[in-house]
Amino acid sequence: MQRVAALIVLAFGSVVAGCSDGTPQNRGVYMLMDTSGTYANELKNAQKVISVILVSLQPNDSFAVARIDTGSFSEKDIIARVTLDDRPSRANHQKRQFREGIDSFVKEVKPASHTDVTGGILQAIEYLNEKASAKKTILIFSDLKEDLREGYVRDIPFKLSGFDVVALNVTKLHSDNVDPREYLDRLQAWQQRVEAGGGHWRVINDLDRLEQILGG
């Protein structure tokens, strides 16, 4: 992970350093963590991703991490959030507090009974738009299998112009092993929804390639 962290810092730093026209360059990152069923066992990998991202953040950048659960279109599902101070000592303190909040959550989390991925993305869009970040990134740490509680309405188009949406660690379900078309169709369906809303879609399953998250 040290090599990965170095690559992300380098990629992120080059983006910031290369911009000198005076326009806002702050970045907003919103990460969704799937807590349903057996996928909750993947959260230790999510912690590693979060730690790497924290290293890369610059003053005035915003970062939030939220859980995907039964009904995710709610601020109550945000586990930790921060907008970094421009004072290094204060920013380092903020990062430590953020990491401690995530560690505490992972230790105590109970698996969700349903998986509202759409609601989580809608909440992420709202949050990052409110932050008015110059570059907006939504990370989805999930198998992307949506399982909605009866009565929940999620047939809602996304408004993702200017957003980069990255699916991370999209593990294969047992049914995917039986019929790989299910996995491929699931990825394609999410890609179509994101791109129909004007967003840019990527999948990164090899966590050694995390430099690509913030490198763009």
C-alpha positions as CSV (number, residue, x, y, z in Angstrom):
1,M,0.0,0.0,0.0
2,Q,3.0,2.4,0.5
3,R,3.7,2.2,-3.2
4,V,0.0,2.9,-4.0
5,A,0.0,5.8,-1.6
6,A,3.0,7.3,-3.3
7,L,1.5,7.0,-6.7
8,I,-1.7,8.6,-5.7
9,V,0.1,11.5,-4.0
10,L,2.1,12.0,-7.2
11,A,-0.9,11.9,-9.5
12,F,-2.9,14.2,-7.3
13,G,-0.1,16.6,-6.8
14,S,0.5,16.8,-10.6
15,V,-3.1,17.8,-11.1
16,V,-2.9,20.6,-8.6
17,A,0.5,21.8,-9.6
18,G,-0.5,21.9,-13.3
19,C,-3.3,24.4,-12.7
20,S,-2.3,28.0,-12.3
21,D,-5.0,30.0,-14.0
22,G,-6.6,31.1,-10.7
23,T,-9.8,29.0,-11.1
24,P,-10.9,26.9,-8.1
25,Q,-9.1,23.6,-8.0
26,N,-10.6,22.0,-4.9
27,R,-11.6,18.4,-5.1
28,G,-14.6,16.6,-3.6
29,V,-14.6,12.9,-3.0
30,Y,-17.6,10.9,-1.8
31,M,-17.1,7.2,-1.1
32,L,-19.9,4.8,-0.7
33,M,-19.3,1.6,1.3
34,D,-21.5,-1.4,0.8
35,T,-22.4,-3.0,4.2
36,S,-24.8,-5.6,3.0
37,G,-24.5,-9.4,3.5
38,T,-21.1,-10.9,3.0
39,Y,-19.7,-7.8,1.3
40,A,-19.3,-6.2,4.8
41,N,-16.2,-8.5,5.1
42,E,-14.6,-6.4,2.4
43,L,-14.6,-3.2,4.6
44,K,-11.0,-3.7,5.7
45,N,-9.9,-3.1,2.1
46,A,-12.1,0.0,2.1
47,Q,-10.2,1.3,5.1
48,K,-7.0,1.0,3.1
49,V,-8.5,2.9,0.2
50,I,-9.7,5.7,2.6
51,S,-6.3,6.0,4.2
52,V,-4.6,6.4,0.8
53,I,-7.1,9.0,-0.3
54,L,-6.6,11.0,2.9
55,V,-2.9,11.2,2.2
56,S,-3.6,12.7,-1.2
57,L,-6.0,15.4,-0.1
58,Q,-5.0,19.1,-0.3
59,P,-6.3,22.2,1.6
60,N,-10.0,23.0,0.9
61,D,-10.6,19.5,-0.5
62,S,-13.7,17.7,0.8
63,F,-14.1,14.0,1.6
64,A,-17.0,12.1,2.8
65,V,-17.6,8.4,3.4
66,A,-21.1,6.9,3.7
67,R,-22.6,3.5,4.1
68,I,-24.8,1.8,1.5
69,D,-27.7,0.3,3.4
70,T,-31.4,-0.3,3.2
71,G,-32.2,3.4,2.4
72,S,-29.1,5.4,1.5
73,F,-30.6,8.7,0.4
74,S,-30.0,10.2,3.8
75,E,-27.3,12.3,5.6
76,K,-27.6,9.9,8.5
77,D,-25.6,7.3,6.5
78,I,-22.6,9.6,6.2
79,I,-20.0,8.1,8.6
80,A,-17.4,10.8,8.3
81,R,-17.0,14.1,6.4
82,V,-14.3,16.8,6.3
83,T,-13.3,19.9,4.4
84,L,-9.6,20.3,5.0
85,D,-8.2,23.5,6.6
86,D,-5.4,25.3,4.8
87,R,-3.3,25.1,8.0
88,P,-1.2,21.8,7.8
89,S,-1.4,21.1,11.5
90,R,-5.1,21.5,11.6
91,A,-5.5,19.5,8.4
92,N,-3.5,16.6,9.8
93,H,-5.7,16.6,12.9
94,Q,-8.8,16.5,10.7
95,K,-7.4,13.5,8.8
96,R,-6.6,11.6,12.1
97,Q,-10.2,12.2,13.4
98,F,-11.6,11.1,10.0
99,R,-9.6,7.9,10.1
100,E,-10.6,7.2,13.7
101,G,-14.2,7.6,12.8
102,I,-14.0,5.1,10.0
103,D,-12.1,2.6,12.1
104,S,-14.7,2.8,14.8
105,F,-17.5,2.3,12.3
106,V,-15.9,-0.8,10.7
107,K,-15.4,-2.4,14.1
108,E,-19.1,-2.0,15.0
109,V,-20.9,-2.2,11.7
110,K,-23.8,-4.7,11.3
111,P,-24.7,-6.0,7.8
112,A,-27.6,-4.2,6.1
113,S,-30.6,-6.2,5.0
114,H,-31.0,-4.3,1.7
115,T,-28.7,-2.4,-0.7
116,D,-29.8,1.0,-1.9
117,V,-26.9,1.9,-4.3
118,T,-29.0,4.4,-6.2
119,G,-30.0,6.3,-3.1
120,G,-26.3,6.5,-2.1
121,I,-25.3,8.0,-5.4
122,L,-28.2,10.5,-5.2
123,Q,-26.9,11.6,-1.8
124,A,-23.4,11.8,-3.1
125,I,-24.5,14.1,-5.9
126,E,-26.3,16.4,-3.5
127,Y,-23.4,16.5,-1.1
128,L,-20.7,17.3,-3.7
129,N,-22.9,19.9,-5.5
130,E,-23.4,21.7,-2.2
131,K,-19.6,21.7,-1.7
132,A,-19.2,23.3,-5.2
133,S,-16.1,21.2,-5.7
134,A,-14.2,21.9,-9.0
135,K,-13.6,18.2,-9.5
136,K,-16.2,15.7,-8.2
137,T,-15.5,12.0,-7.7
138,I,-17.9,9.4,-6.4
139,L,-16.3,6.1,-5.4
140,I,-18.6,3.0,-5.0
141,F,-17.0,0.2,-3.0
142,S,-19.6,-2.5,-3.7
143,D,-20.6,-5.6,-5.6
144,L,-23.2,-3.3,-7.3
145,K,-26.0,-5.7,-6.6
146,E,-29.0,-3.4,-5.7
147,D,-31.6,-5.0,-3.5
148,L,-34.3,-2.5,-2.6
149,R,-36.9,-2.8,0.2
150,E,-40.4,-3.1,-1.1
151,G,-42.0,0.3,-1.9
152,Y,-38.7,2.2,-2.4
153,V,-38.7,4.1,-5.7
154,R,-35.3,4.4,-7.3
155,D,-36.1,4.7,-11.0
156,I,-34.6,8.2,-11.0
157,P,-32.2,9.5,-13.6
158,F,-28.8,10.8,-12.3
159,K,-27.5,14.3,-13.0
160,L,-23.8,13.6,-13.2
161,S,-22.3,16.2,-15.6
162,G,-18.8,16.9,-14.3
163,F,-18.7,13.8,-12.1
164,D,-16.3,11.0,-12.2
165,V,-17.9,7.7,-10.9
166,V,-15.5,4.9,-10.0
167,A,-16.7,1.4,-9.0
168,L,-14.1,-0.3,-6.8
169,N,-13.6,-3.9,-5.8
170,V,-16.7,-5.1,-7.6
171,T,-16.7,-8.7,-6.3
172,K,-18.4,-11.5,-8.1
173,L,-21.4,-13.2,-6.5
174,H,-22.1,-16.9,-6.5
175,S,-24.6,-16.4,-9.2
176,D,-22.0,-14.6,-11.3
177,N,-19.8,-17.6,-11.2
178,V,-22.7,-19.7,-12.4
179,D,-23.5,-17.3,-15.2
180,P,-20.8,-14.6,-15.9
181,R,-23.3,-12.7,-18.0
182,E,-25.0,-11.5,-14.8
183,Y,-21.8,-9.8,-13.7
184,L,-21.1,-8.2,-17.0
185,D,-24.8,-7.1,-17.4
186,R,-24.7,-5.5,-13.9
187,L,-21.6,-3.5,-14.8
188,Q,-23.0,-2.5,-18.1
189,A,-26.3,-1.4,-16.6
190,W,-24.6,0.9,-14.0
191,Q,-22.3,2.3,-16.7
192,Q,-25.3,3.2,-18.9
193,R,-27.1,4.9,-16.0
194,V,-24.0,7.0,-15.1
195,E,-23.2,7.9,-18.7
196,A,-26.9,8.7,-19.5
197,G,-26.6,11.3,-16.7
198,G,-23.5,12.9,-18.2
199,G,-21.0,11.2,-15.9
200,H,-17.7,9.5,-16.6
201,W,-17.6,5.8,-15.5
202,R,-14.7,3.6,-14.6
203,V,-14.2,0.2,-12.8
204,I,-11.1,-0.5,-10.8
205,N,-10.9,-4.0,-9.3
206,D,-7.2,-4.2,-8.9
207,L,-6.5,-2.0,-5.8
208,D,-2.9,-1.7,-6.8
209,R,-4.1,0.7,-9.5
210,L,-5.6,3.2,-7.1
211,E,-3.4,5.9,-8.5
212,Q,-6.0,6.1,-11.3
213,I,-8.8,7.2,-8.9
214,L,-7.5,10.7,-8.4
215,G,-5.2,10.9,-11.5
216,G,-8.3,11.1,-13.7
